[in-house]
Amino acid sequence: MKRLRTVSRVALIANASICLGSVAAMTAVLRGHVPEERLHFASLAAVFGMLNVITAFLATSLHAFERQGRRRALVLLALCCTTALAMELAGTTTGIPFGHYEYSDFLGPKFAGRVPYVMPLTWFSLLYPALLLAERLRPPRLLLPLVAALVLTLADVPMDPAMTSFYACWTWKDLGAHLLGTYYQMPLSNWAGWILTGALVVELFRRIARARPAVESIAVPSLLYLTQCLFFAALDLVYGRPGATLGWLCGALVLGGALLLRNRSNTRASMRDMSIVHEISRG
């Protein structure tokens, strides 16, 4: 278990380094400091993108195996990957539930020629931290899937504008047909798909996996979630889409404030319980 913890932390550090290097390199290329052709930047960006996915997945999955136990980790991993893949295949085929879109070849080989193999891993890397953060908020049990899905969807606020710019990983189609409107050329129905997918995975996990006390330390997955969001938010600034960065920042402040308030509430409750125990022992 200690070895899993060490590798998970190393993967987190590697992921942060890759994200920082990617933003720096993209900034240098777009500002003309480094010729794109000299770096073979398209190929380099693809490699960095794959390393980003792999290190993020390692950091979160190894934490899950260490803290959740092998059975629960495997159940969550299987549920997340299979559900996300099924939803993505439905989305790229029918437009339901996300909207009409298609993946470019930038993310590598695809399932059925439609969904890159790495996408289910990306879903897990974001959903697992979202679930742990949602548990920290201690919502009513029935609302946990929805809260986790909302935390998950917050990550797409900076992600979609960043990943559809410059080296676009996917493109949206038939935007005029979406009655709900668009957000940086993305139909707002996409977020409904994110919420549906995230809530479905968490609800299935809650029903299938055995109950277990909340994970004590969620530092690695929480920092991974923050790193990924900051990565996308930074790219949005580089690409001239500051509204996406600002939108995510507002949501992140709300989430951070809610976590802080809940932590203070838990601390006060713990101190009150200790005081009661002390009074009883004295009496």
Secondary structure, 3 states (H helix, E strand, C coil): CHHHHHHHHHHHHHHHHHHHHHHHHHHHHHCCCCCHHHHCHHHHHHHHHHHHHHHHHHHHHHHHHHHHCHHHHHHHHHHHHHHHHHHHHHHHHHCCCCCCEEECCCCCCEECCCEECCHHHHHHHHHHHHHHHHHHHCCCHHHHHHHHHHHHHHCHHHHHHHHCCCCCCEEECCHHHCCCCEECCEECHHHHHHHHHHHHHHHHHHHHCCCCCCCCCCHHHHHHHHHHHHHHHHHHHHCCCHHHHHHHHHHHHHHHHHHHHHHHHHHHHHHHHHHHHHHHHHC
